[in-house]
Amino acid sequence: EGTPAGTRQHYLDLLADGVVYQGFTVAACPGSTVSRTAQYSGAFSGRDGGAAGTGTIQIVQGTGVGGAVMASQSATGASYQGWTTLSGTVALAPGDYSYVSTSPTRPTSTTPWSA
């Protein structure tokens, strides 16, 4: 698998360690508090010959980075590897949550997320 040359892609290019989050809401069906299954994913890649590092994706309660962790995925990659993809599913009750991406303390790139 690979991305054909000339294909537009969007990613964050971080020159230091960092935490990026995006809030989202799981809506309730009228009269129901049943949990829903959310799928999430993301990918990390070293750049410019950086050292190996670990990238983490979490789904947390509330908006921001400090809520209770509902799901977490981590991967360690070497500087010479391509993209390391993380993905998972999590049951979420109606409410507010955040997708949190933590990059290692080295130059890195992270792909867009989906939840």
Phi, psi and omega in degrees: 000151177188172179257124181301146177305141178086356179283128178289136177222151179242136179203165175262135179247104185257131180263005179206179177296156182190158176234127179236136178225157175224122179280152175208161182242133171265114183282150177265142170286146181308126177076013183227147174238024182295136177292154176239150179270124178251139174257140178222156179200167177183171181215152180233150177209137172287163178213159176055036176070023180296162179287168177298155179199173181244131175251147182227139172239132178228150167251122182237156176287144176083179180261126182119198187251354189260007183281173178299136182282122179266330179202151181209138176224137177226153175210142176252132180231151176277160184296336183269355181281159173280210181291136174253117184265138175240142177202160178187180174230155180208140175275126182233128173287158177307137180154189181260140182218170174223143170268122184240125178246122179248124181258150181292168180278069176195162175302131183208167173231150176224140183280169174297165184246165170219144178218000000 
